[in-house]
Amino acid sequence: MRKRRKIITVSTAVAAAATLPLLMSPVVSAAVLEDDDESSRMTRLYAPPPDRDSYRQVARLAWRGDFRDSAGLLSMVRTPQAVWYGDETPEQVERLVRRTTRSADWQGRLPVLALYNVPGRDCGSYSSGGADSLAEYEAWIDAVAAGIGDREVLIILEPDSLALLPSDCADASNAAQTAVEQQTVIEEQTTADGQTTADEQTAADGQSAADGQPAADGQPAAQEQPAAEESPTELPPLPDPGASTAPPTGSAAPGTGQEAAQTPGQQLPDALPAASETPAPKPPEVQEPAAPELSASQTPAPEPSTEQPGTLPELPPLPTPDPVTPEAGNSVDPDELDTPVVEDPETAARYSEINYAVDVLTALGQTSVYLDAGHAGWHSVSSIVPRLIKAGIDRATGFALNVSHYQTDPDSTWYGRLISSCLAYADEGGAPEKCADQSWSRRHARRWLRAHAPDDPAGMKHYVTDTSRNGQGPWTPRDRHIDAQSWCNPPGRGLGRRPTTHTGDALMDAALWVKTPGESDGRCLRGTDGPLDPVRGTVNPEAGEWFPDQALELVRYADPAVKVFRRTAGR
């Protein structure tokens, strides 16, 4: 059996290499798609023609004898995933969208389109670009609608457009992606023996006093965190030994980034070892995050049943939560999850742009539209819900979570449930600031849900999640003094759940691969002058370009693992 599987693997990879020119033809690629997951075949999601550079890497690995990685990479790039559009002229995007939707319709599959052309996107950073004005954006959306016509389409509308408003780009105080990550940096800057220094503790206590929030149970927040575990010192050798580290000469289609939301750092981490394209095992257990994520949950189930110890104080009357009983391992105050949003002309225009897109696209009849809601480690529920309401969530199908990010499935499903419940509560006249938040203990949050969430999910807004790169969860850098940019090409991440619309969750419409796995998030300078990424020790490709090192990491560290061998029918 092993010999037979080896023969199949070798044959597949060699065939892919030998027929590379034919495989790179968009027509053939679209016509002979091969899904990696059974659920994808049942739900019939569309897989676009892969990037040419991805097939070149497949062929290069096969000719070098690395057949398992070659077959795994081929399986990854042929898995259903979103097709991104942005920066095209109205004439170009209409033609391209029509081509994609017609191809998907001919195959009887549902295409997922990620529209990424809003003015001022990404705060002008790695994935900057977009339309120059409201009028130009409206013309672009009209062209997209014309290209779709009456065909069935699922749209992820403008990733980062609501979680990263223009008002969030205004100054350094509003530029932090998440106060959760900032608070973690403050609390976990420890001495060599794992104890917080006196000066840092004083500063943390002073900040808590200034916010009017006591530390949980009267104890310093840092004492609730376990000692940090270092990330593994070795990663599997990944890049092509002959690859150049010179900066790419151009930029491909944009990806989504969040670097405007990070805090500048001070020191550089040790660069990762040089990589090569050789097989390697899955990451060791020590690659788990150095400290617990300050989000809803890290347990494998969407709704862990573990509750606070017997020291939990008496529950207060609803709807006000107890501010001193956070989830175990979570010492962040709800009010500190994000910074105040200041309305300005650019932000007002952003809402107008999204509302216009919602109205035009939903009027097509067979188009499902999901608005940007960031991820569980970014905004509090009470912050993102008003943004969704202003952007027209009442007329959209729902919202999208974790696009181009790495939050775990349990965190995303819990966050999605809270947002959906809060939207329903607000629709009945409730105030979003009184909604249950992901920083609450599960006991308090579930009590709020029982009192305020509708019993029928059909009357609530649904959501989709991006699982393209969350197989290993978020990345925690070894050096917490740097500007980590943890969203930007983090090392050692893996593919997550395969795309499917059979989620087993009444509120979750689909798990999708929205971000194209294998495409770079940008240069990732992490607060340095560059051009090297100080974590990887190489020059990362521009946003949207193929990144061979990361592509191999995603395949090797995938959870669930990439299926290279298949059982024939009846066996």
C-alpha positions in Angstrom: 0.0 0.0 0.0 2.8 2.4 0.9 4.6 1.6 -2.4 1.4 2.2 -4.3 0.8 5.6 -2.6 4.3 6.6 -3.3 3.9 5.8 -7.0 0.6 7.8 -7.1 2.3 10.8 -5.4 5.3 10.7 -7.8 3.1 10.3 -10.8 0.8 13.2 -9.8 3.7 15.6 -9.2 5.7 14.6 -12.3 2.5 14.9 -14.4 1.9 18.4 -13.0 5.5 19.4 -13.8 5.5 17.9 -17.3 2.2 19.5 -18.3 2.9 22.9 -16.7 2.4 25.0 -19.8 -1.0 23.3 -20.3 -2.0 23.6 -16.6 -1.3 27.3 -16.6 -3.9 27.9 -19.3 -6.8 29.6 -17.5 -9.4 27.7 -19.6 -8.0 24.3 -18.8 -7.4 25.2 -15.1 -11.0 26.2 -14.7 -12.3 23.1 -16.5 -10.4 20.4 -14.7 -10.6 21.6 -11.1 -9.8 19.2 -8.3 -11.2 19.9 -4.9 -9.3 19.0 -1.7 -12.3 18.4 0.5 -15.5 16.4 0.1 -17.6 19.2 1.5 -16.3 21.5 -1.3 -17.7 19.1 -3.9 -21.1 18.9 -2.2 -21.4 22.7 -1.8 -19.8 23.3 -5.2 -17.7 26.3 -4.4 -15.7 27.8 -7.3 -11.9 27.4 -7.5 -10.3 30.0 -9.7 -7.3 29.3 -12.0 -4.2 29.3 -9.7 -1.4 31.8 -9.8 1.2 31.0 -12.5 4.0 31.3 -9.9 2.3 28.6 -7.8 2.4 26.1 -10.7 6.0 27.0 -11.3 6.7 26.1 -7.6 4.8 22.9 -8.0 6.9 21.9 -11.0 10.2 22.9 -9.4 9.5 20.8 -6.3 8.5 17.8 -8.4 11.7 17.9 -10.6 13.7 18.1 -7.4 12.1 15.0 -6.1 10.0 16.7 -3.3 6.9 14.9 -4.4 4.9 15.2 -1.2 5.2 19.0 -1.0 4.6 19.3 -4.7 1.3 17.3 -4.5 0.3 19.2 -1.3 0.9 22.5 -2.8 -1.0 21.5 -6.0 -3.9 20.5 -3.8 -3.9 23.8 -1.9 -3.9 26.0 -5.0 -6.8 24.0 -6.6 -9.0 24.3 -3.5 -12.0 26.7 -3.8 -11.1 30.3 -2.8 -12.1 33.9 -3.4 -11.3 35.9 -6.5 -10.0 39.4 -5.6 -10.8 42.5 -7.5 -9.4 46.0 -6.9 -7.6 48.8 -8.8 -9.1 47.8 -12.2 -10.9 50.4 -14.3 -14.7 49.9 -14.5 -14.3 48.5 -18.0 -11.7 46.0 -16.9 -13.5 44.8 -13.7 -16.8 44.4 -15.6 -15.1 42.1 -18.1 -13.2 40.1 -15.5 -16.1 39.6 -13.2 -18.3 38.5 -16.1 -15.7 36.0 -17.1 -15.4 34.6 -13.6 -19.1 34.4 -12.9 -19.8 32.8 -16.3 -17.2 30.2 -15.7 -18.5 29.4 -12.3 -22.1 29.3 -13.6 -21.0 26.9 -16.4 -19.5 24.6 -13.8 -22.5 24.8 -11.5 -20.4 26.3 -8.7 -20.7 29.3 -6.4 -18.0 32.0 -6.9 -16.7 34.1 -4.0 -15.6 37.6 -4.9 -13.6 39.8 -2.6 -14.1 43.5 -3.6 -11.2 45.6 -2.5 -11.3 49.0 -4.1 -12.6 51.4 -1.4 -10.9 54.8 -1.3 -8.1 55.1 1.3 -8.0 51.4 1.9 -5.4 50.0 4.4 -4.6 53.5 5.6 -2.3 53.9 2.7 0.1 51.1 3.8 1.2 47.8 2.2 -2.1 47.3 0.4 -2.8 50.9 -0.3 -4.8 51.9 -3.4 -8.4 51.9 -4.3 -10.6 54.5 -6.0 -9.8 58.1 -5.8 -13.3 59.4 -5.0 -16.8 58.4 -4.1 -18.0 59.0 -7.7 -15.2 56.8 -9.0 -16.0 54.0 -6.5 -19.7 54.1 -7.4 -18.8 53.7 -11.1 -16.6 50.8 -10.2 -19.3 49.1 -8.2 -21.8 49.6 -11.0 -19.4 47.9 -13.3 -19.0 44.9 -10.9 -22.8 44.6 -10.8 -23.0 44.7 -14.6 -20.5 41.9 -14.7 -22.4 39.7 -12.3 -25.8 40.2 -13.9 -28.3 37.6 -12.7 -25.8 34.9 -11.7 -25.4 33.7 -8.1 -22.4 35.2 -6.3 -21.1 35.5 -2.7 -19.4 38.8 -2.1 -17.0 39.8 0.7 -17.3 43.5 0.5 -14.2 45.6 1.2 -12.1 43.7 3.8 -10.9 46.1 6.6 -13.2 48.9 5.4 -15.2 49.0 8.7 -12.7 47.6 11.1 -10.1 50.1 9.8 -12.0 53.3 9.2 -10.2 56.5 8.1 -10.7 57.8 11.6 -8.6 54.9 12.8 -5.7 56.1 10.7 -5.7 59.6 11.9 -3.0 59.5 14.6 -0.8 57.1 16.6 -3.4 56.7 19.3 -6.0 55.4 16.9 -3.6 53.4 14.8 -3.4 50.4 17.1 -5.0 47.4 15.5 -6.1 46.2 18.9 -5.7 47.3 22.4 -5.8 43.6 23.3 -2.3 43.2 21.7 -1.0 46.4 23.2 -2.1 45.4 26.7 -0.5 42.0 26.2 2.8 43.7 25.4 2.6 45.8 28.6 1.7 42.9 30.8 4.1 40.4 29.4 7.3 42.4 29.3 8.9 40.4 32.0 12.4 39.9 33.4 14.4 36.7 32.7 12.8 34.9 35.6 9.3 35.6 34.3 8.4 38.3 36.9 7.1 41.7 35.9 9.4 44.6 36.8 8.3 47.1 39.3 8.3 50.0 36.9 6.1 48.1 34.4 3.7 47.0 37.1 3.4 50.6 38.4 2.6 51.8 34.9 0.0 49.1 34.4 -1.7 49.9 37.7 -1.6 53.6 36.8 -3.3 52.9 33.5 -5.9 50.8 35.2 -6.6 53.5 37.7 -6.9 56.1 35.0 -9.5 54.0 33.2 -11.4 53.5 36.4 -11.2 49.7 36.1 -9.7 47.6 38.9 -7.6 44.6 38.2 -9.5 41.3 38.2 -10.1 40.1 41.8 -7.7 42.8 43.0 -4.6 41.0 41.6 -2.1 42.4 39.1 -3.1 41.3 35.6 0.4 40.0 34.8 0.1 37.4 37.6 -2.7 35.8 35.7 -0.5 35.1 32.7 1.6 31.9 32.6 5.3 32.2 31.9 6.0 32.8 28.3 7.0 29.8 26.2 9.4 30.5 23.4 8.5 29.7 19.8 10.4 26.8 18.3 13.9 27.7 17.3 13.6 25.7 14.1 11.2 25.8 11.3 11.2 23.4 8.4 13.5 24.5 5.6 11.3 26.2 3.1 12.5 28.5 0.3 14.1 27.6 -3.0 17.9 27.5 -2.4 18.4 29.4 -5.6 15.8 32.1 -4.9 16.9 35.7 -4.8 16.3 37.9 -1.8 16.3 41.0 -3.9 13.1 43.1 -3.7 10.4 42.2 -6.3 10.2 44.6 -9.2 6.5 45.1 -9.1 3.2 44.6 -7.1 0.5 42.1 -7.9 -3.1 42.2 -7.0 -3.6 43.7 -3.6 -4.1 41.7 -0.4 -5.5 43.0 2.8 -3.2 44.4 5.5 -3.6 46.0 8.9 -0.2 47.5 9.6 -1.6 50.9 10.3 -3.0 49.2 13.4 0.3 48.2 15.0 2.5 49.8 17.6 6.1 50.7 16.7 8.7 48.4 18.4 12.2 48.8 19.7 14.2 45.7 19.2 14.6 43.2 16.4 14.1 39.4 16.9 16.5 36.8 15.8 16.0 36.0 12.2 14.6 32.6 11.4 17.0 30.1 9.9 17.5 29.9 6.2 14.9 27.9 4.5 14.9 25.3 1.7 12.3 23.3 0.0 12.6 20.0 1.9 10.0 18.0 3.7 9.5 18.7 7.4 7.2 17.5 10.1 4.4 19.5 11.5 5.4 22.2 14.0 6.3 20.9 17.5 4.1 21.6 20.5 6.3 24.4 21.7 5.1 26.5 18.8 1.9 27.3 20.7 1.5 31.0 21.5 3.8 32.3 24.2 0.8 33.6 26.2 -3.0 33.1 26.0 -4.8 35.1 23.3 -6.9 37.7 24.9 -10.0 36.6 23.0 -13.1 34.6 23.6 -11.6 31.1 23.7 -8.8 28.9 22.6 -10.6 25.6 23.2 -11.4 23.4 20.3 -15.2 23.6 20.8 -17.0 26.8 19.8 -18.6 27.1 23.2 -16.3 25.7 25.9 -18.2 24.8 29.1 -15.3 25.5 31.4 -16.3 28.3 33.8 -14.6 30.4 36.4 -13.4 28.8 39.6 -15.4 29.1 42.8 -14.0 32.5 43.5 -16.3 34.0 40.9 -18.2 36.8 42.6 -22.0 37.0 42.8 -23.6 37.8 39.4 -24.8 41.3 39.1 -28.3 42.2 37.7 -28.6 42.2 34.0 -27.7 43.9 31.6 -24.7 45.3 33.4 -21.7 42.8 33.5 -19.3 42.4 36.4 -16.2 44.3 35.2 -13.9 42.4 37.5 -14.7 38.8 36.4 -13.0 38.4 33.0 -12.6 35.1 31.3 -9.8 33.0 32.8 -6.5 34.2 31.2 -8.2 37.4 30.0 -7.3 40.5 31.9 -8.3 43.2 29.4 -11.1 45.6 30.3 -13.9 45.8 27.7 -13.5 49.5 27.3 -9.9 49.0 26.3 -10.5 46.7 23.3 -10.4 49.6 20.9 -10.1 53.3 20.8 -12.8 55.9 20.3 -13.9 56.5 16.7 -13.9 60.2 15.7 -16.2 61.0 12.8 -14.6 62.9 10.0 -15.4 63.6 6.3 -13.3 60.7 5.1 -15.1 58.3 7.6 -18.5 59.7 6.6 -17.6 59.1 3.0 -16.5 55.5 3.8 -20.0 54.8 5.1 -21.6 56.3 2.0 -19.4 54.1 -0.2 -20.3 50.9 1.6 -24.0 51.7 1.7 -24.0 52.4 -2.0 -22.3 49.1 -2.7 -24.8 47.2 -0.5 -27.7 48.7 -2.3 -26.4 48.1 -5.8 -25.2 44.6 -5.2 -28.1 43.3 -3.2 -30.5 44.6 -5.8 -29.1 41.9 -8.3 -31.3 39.3 -6.7 -28.9 36.3 -6.4 -26.0 38.1 -4.7 -25.1 37.5 -1.0 -23.2 40.4 0.5 -21.1 40.2 3.7 -19.7 43.3 5.3 -16.3 43.6 7.1 -16.4 43.0 10.9 -12.7 42.5 11.6 -11.8 39.6 13.9 -12.1 38.6 17.5 -8.8 40.1 18.6 -9.5 43.5 17.1 -12.7 45.3 18.1 -15.1 44.8 20.9 -18.7 43.8 20.0 -20.0 47.2 21.2 -17.6 48.9 18.8 -18.0 47.0 15.6 -21.8 46.7 15.8 -22.5 50.5 15.4 -20.1 50.5 12.4 -22.0 47.6 10.8 -25.3 49.4 11.4 -24.1 52.6 9.8 -22.8 50.7 6.8 -26.1 49.1 6.0 -26.0 45.7 7.6 -29.8 45.7 7.8 -29.8 45.4 4.0 -26.8 43.1 3.6 -26.8 39.3 4.0 -24.4 39.4 7.0 -20.8 40.0 7.9 -17.4 38.5 7.4 -14.9 37.6 10.1 -11.1 36.9 10.2 -10.4 37.9 6.6 -6.7 37.5 5.9 -6.1 36.8 9.6 -5.3 33.9 11.9 -7.9 33.8 14.7 -9.0 30.3 15.7 -12.4 28.9 14.6 -13.8 28.8 18.2 -12.9 32.4 18.7 -14.5 33.5 15.4 -17.7 31.5 16.0 -18.1 32.9 19.5 -17.4 36.4 18.3 -19.8 36.0 15.4 -22.6 34.8 17.7 -22.1 37.8 19.9 -22.2 40.2 17.0 -25.2 38.7 15.5 -27.0 38.7 18.8 -26.1 42.3 19.5 -27.3 43.3 16.0 -30.7 41.7 16.8 -30.8 43.4 20.2 -30.0 46.8 18.6 -32.7 46.2 16.0 -35.2 46.0 18.8 -34.0 49.3 20.2 -31.3 48.1 22.6 -28.0 50.0 23.0 -25.0 48.2 21.5 -22.8 49.2 24.5 -25.0 47.0 26.7 -24.3 43.9 24.5 -22.3 40.9 25.7 -18.7 41.2 24.7 -15.9 38.7 23.9 -14.0 40.0 27.0 -16.8 38.9 29.3 -16.6 35.6 31.1 -18.6 33.0 29.3 -21.0 32.7 32.2 -22.0 36.3 32.0 -22.1 36.3 28.2 -24.4 33.3 28.1 -26.7 34.8 30.7 -27.0 37.9 28.5 -27.7 35.8 25.4 -30.4 33.9 27.2 -32.1 37.1 28.1 -31.7 39.1 24.9 -30.7 36.9 21.9 -33.6 35.7 19.6 -34.5 32.0 19.7 -34.7 31.7 16.0 -31.4 32.2 14.1 -33.4 32.8 10.9 -34.2 36.3 12.1 -30.6 37.1 12.8 -27.7 38.3 10.6 -25.4 35.4 9.6 -21.7 35.5 9.0 -18.9 33.8 7.1 -15.3 33.2 8.3 -11.9 33.1 6.5 -10.1 29.8 7.4 -7.5 30.0 4.8 -4.5 30.5 7.2 -5.7 29.9 10.7 -4.7 26.2 11.1 -2.1 27.1 13.8 -3.9 30.2 15.2 -2.4 33.6 15.7 1.4 34.1 15.8 3.1 35.2 19.0 6.6 36.6 18.4 9.5 35.7 20.7 10.5 39.4 21.1 7.7 41.4 22.4 9.6 44.7 22.1 9.2 44.9 18.3 6.4 46.1 16.1 5.3 42.5 15.6 2.8 43.1 12.8 1.4 39.7 13.7 -0.9 39.7 10.8 1.9 40.2 8.2 3.4 37.0 6.8 3.8 35.4 10.3 6.0 32.3 10.3 4.8 28.8 11.0 1.1 29.2 10.1 -1.0 26.6 8.4 -4.0 26.1 6.3 -7.2 25.9 8.2 -10.6 24.3 7.7 -11.4 23.5 4.1 -14.0 25.7 2.4 -17.6 24.6 2.9 -21.1 25.9 3.4 -22.0 22.9 5.6 -20.8 24.4 8.8 -23.0 22.8 11.5 -23.8 26.3 12.9 -27.1 27.9 12.2 -25.6 31.4 12.1 -22.5 30.6 10.1 -23.2 30.4 6.4 -19.7 29.3 5.3 -16.1 28.7 6.1 -14.2 30.2 3.1 -10.7 30.7 1.9 -11.0 34.4 1.3 -7.3 35.4 1.5 -5.5 33.5 -1.3 -3.1 31.2 0.6 0.4 31.6 -0.6 0.1 35.3 -1.5 2.2 37.8 0.5 0.7 40.3 2.9 3.5 42.8 2.1 7.1 43.6 2.9 6.5 43.3 6.7 9.3 45.7 7.9 8.0 45.5 11.5 9.1 49.0 12.5 12.5 48.8 10.8 13.9 50.6 7.8 14.0 47.3 5.8 14.3 46.0 3.2 14.5 42.7 5.2 11.7 41.3 7.3 13.6 41.0 10.6 11.7 37.9 11.6 12.2 35.9 8.4 15.6 37.5 7.5 14.5 37.8 3.8 12.8 40.4 1.6 9.1 39.5 1.5 7.2 39.9 -1.8 4.9 42.8 -2.2 1.3 42.4 -1.1 -0.5 40.1 -3.4 2.6 38.5 -4.9 3.3 34.7 -4.6 5.4 33.9 -1.5 6.9 30.4 -1.9 8.3 30.2 1.6 4.9 30.9 3.2 3.1 28.7 0.7 5.1 25.7 1.9 4.6 26.5 5.5 0.8 26.7 5.0 0.8 23.2 3.5 3.2 21.6 6.0 1.5 23.1 9.1 -2.1 22.7 7.8 -4.7 21.6 10.4 -6.5 19.6 9.2 -3.7 18.2 7.1 -3.8 18.5 3.4 -5.0 15.3 1.7 -2.4 14.1 -0.7 -3.8 10.6 -1.2 -7.4 9.8 -2.1 -9.5 6.6 -1.7 -11.1 5.5 -4.9 -14.9 5.0 -4.8 -16.0 1.9 -2.9 -12.9 1.5 -0.8 
